[in-house]
Amino acid sequence: MYSSDLVYRGYGAGGFDFLKHFDTWHGDILTNPPYKYAKEFIEHALSIIPEGNKVFMLLKVQFLEGKERRKLFEKYPPKCVYISSSRILCAKNAEFEKMKKGGGSAVAYAWFEWKKGFNGYPTIKWIN
């Protein structure tokens, strides 16, 4: 297992720019990408893993909508979307207490799973 981020956050390796890593990644990739670059992270992850490996991205459920993302989903259909049936607290800079005091989260999240080489219709499942 390997953990990295662009910024060191107290665990794993800091200073790792995922979008500039071009060597084959011999394993699955699981990440919570910056949402404005999620499409780029998905395409890049799928380009560096071997056939049969998986990519998991924690994204807002609304990532499913949009004309440009539809093209992404047509080219790379997710194998499964795991929708959180309760709101997940994703606090910026780990400021969870501040978020709780503000009322929690109004954002719906899901784990999106891609399997390189999958060509079919996504399954939807609910978690928690």
Summary of the structure (lengths in Angstrom):
residues: 128
radius of gyration: 15.3
end to end distance: 24.5
largest distance: 44.7
contacts: 310
relative contact order: 0.19
helix: 30%
strand: 23%
